[in-house]
Amino acid sequence: MRLGAGALSTVELLTILVGSGSRSCPADQIARRLTAAYPGLRQLAGKGAADLLAVEGVGEATAARMVAALELGRRLQKERR
């Protein structure tokens, strides 16, 4: 974090949101699965919790964090207009 969040890749940022991962799947692998399923943040941002839960390794808490983070991004965009 010395260089700030802007220096992190999308997979690294998603890994932080995923958290600890699961017993069978580490957080960075789940983040890679999310980017494989939804290439591009615009695609990911359009998905709801049910869609995210379909990605192997994503549980309810992770899906909720992702949806909340993406909603904050949408709200920030609205404020900037």
C-alpha angles and dihedrals in degrees: 000000000000089000094040134245091291089070092059124094122240090255091052092050091048089049089058091051092047090056120192098353119216137293091265099035130040119223095251091055091051089050090052090050090052092052090047092051094043111025107196129028092253090063092046092047090057094059128094130214093271091057093048092049088061089067110092111253096021112119131185095272093050092047090050092050091049094048091047093049092048091048090053088053091052091050091050090053090052092051091053093056 
